[in-house]
Amino acid sequence: MESIIVALITGAFAFTGTFLSVYFANRKSTALIMYRIDELEKKVQKHNNLIERMYKIEENCRVLDEKMKVANHRIQDLEKGGKGQ
């Protein structure tokens, strides 16, 4: 009977030790994964901001190109002697 009690107590301690070591290792791993995900989200947000700014710059370039074309046509009209006035 004593050997069964000793085996149960030993098993309980072994289970508790294993459970605690797995729990803390998993907790540490989860914390590292969450940190990496947060850092990745920051990088994605910076990238998205860059994309939005590039779209705005491209739109501004299109507007400036159109204004330049209009200005060039006006200059050509003035050089031809004011046709179209």
Phi, psi and omega in degrees: 000320180297324181293327178291318179296316178297320179294319178294317179295316178298317178298319179297316178295319179296316179297316180298315179297316179295316181299314181294320181293319178293319180299311182290325177294319178294320179297317180294318179296318179297320178297319179295318179297317179297321178297315180295321178295318178299316179296320178295320177298321178297317180295320179296319179296318177298319179296315180297321177297321179297316180299314180298318179295322179295321177299318179295319179295317179297320179295317178298322178296319178298317179296316180295322176299317180295318178296322180294320178298317179297316180296320179296320177295321179295319179296317178299319178296320179292323180291331180278001175106020174085024176297144177090007180264000000 
